[in-house]
Amino acid sequence: MKLSKALLIPVLACAMSLLLLVVISSCGSNQGSATEKGYKGSDTEKMGEEDEAAGEKVDHKAEEAGHAVEHKAHEVGDSVKAHSEEVAVEANQERDEFVASVQQRKDEVEAKLKELKEEADKKGEKSKKEINQQIDKLELKRKELDTKLDELGKATGEAWKEAKKGVEDAANEIDASFKKIGDDFEKKSK
């Protein structure tokens, strides 16, 4: 049974209410004075014994209710703990997969950068200088991406979502810059 933390209090309140109703209903059957119950004179002793038995019954029911509530509270707590652990495992898995995909993109960019540098070396001095300047800018953006990846590894919760967006934006910016360099390189090649 999976319950979120938000459901823990209402579930416990419901269980407590039900158990309280059981206790109250068992108490209610013995209310009233001796004359209201039809006892006279010597029957008062009999009524005292019945009230004492009813009191013991109520005490017993209250104790049972307390144990049942405690048991349910432990069940709900265990369920919430298990669910929290599952969520943490899923979050770590999502983070690992995301970091791996970004690392793969980064490796692809590194390979393309190396290829671009080799091609730039074959060009004239002016073209080579312009392309290398763009490559230098791209390498700065790649370093920014590395920094954001480090931040991502340390972030949790909402901070992780923000860090993930920062990494995605940086990776997309590198892709766009790389495309621009490739387009410029092709234009200069013609």
C-alpha positions, -999 to +999 in steps of 0.1 A: +000+000+000+016+033-011+006+065+007+020+099+003+030+119+033+000+142+026-023+112+032-007+101+064-025+125+088-060+120+072-056+082+073-045+083+110-074+107+119-099+084+102-086+054+121-087+072+154-123+084+147-135+049+139-118+035+171-132+063+192-167+055+178-163+019+190-153+030+224-181+055+227-208+031+215-197+005+241-198+032+268-232+046+258-251+013+265-245+016+302-255+053+307-283+063+331-291+062+368-302+032+387-339+044+388-338+051+350-326+015+345-354+002+367-333-007+397-347-004+432-331-005+466-311-037+468-307-038+430-283-009+434-255-033+442-262-053+411-261-020+391-227-012+406-213-045+396-227-040+360-212-006+359-178-019+370-180-046+344-190-021+318-161+002+329-136-027+325-151-035+291-146+002+281-111+002+294-104-030+274-119-016+242-100+017+247-067-003+251-076-024+220-083+008+201-050+023+212-031-007+200-050-008+167-042+029+161-006+024+170-004-006+147-020+014+118+004+043+125+033+020+121+019+005+089+014+039+074+048+051+086+065+020+071+046+025+038+056+062+036+092+053+044+092+026+017+076+050-008+101+077+000+130+052-006+115+042-039+112+078-050+148+085-040+160+055-060+140+066-091+153+102-087+189+089-086+183+067-116+168+096-135+198+118-126+223+091-136+205+086-170+204+123-176+240+129-167+250+099-190+230+114-219+246+148-214+281+132-212+274+114-244+265+147-261+296+163-247+318+134-260+302+139-295+310+177-293+346+169-283+350+146-313+335+172-336+357+199-321+387+178-328+376+172-363+369+210-368+403+219-355+419+195-380+399+210-409+407+245-398+444+237-399+440+229-436+424+263-443+440+296-450+453+317-421+423+341-420+397+313-421+417+293-396+419+323-372+381+329-374+372+293-369+396+289-340+380+320-323+346+304-326+360+271-313+375+289-283+341+304-275+326+269-278+352+254-255+343+281-229+306+271-231+317+234-227+335+244-195+304+261-183+285+229-190+311+210-170+305+233-140+267+229-144+271+191-145+291+193-112+263+214-096+238+189-109+256+160-092+253+178-058+218+191-062+186+175-047+149+182-049+139+215-065+176+225-068+181+195-090+153+205-113+169+240-117+203+225-122+190+201-148+174+229-167+207+248-165+226+218-179+200+213-207+202+250-216+240+249-217+240+217-238+215+232-262+236+264-264+267+243-273+247+224-300+235+257-315+270+272-314+285+241-329+259+242-357+268+279-363+305+270-365+298+242-389+277+264-411+304+291-411+330+265-418+310+252-448+305+288-461+343+294-459+350+261-476+330+271-507 
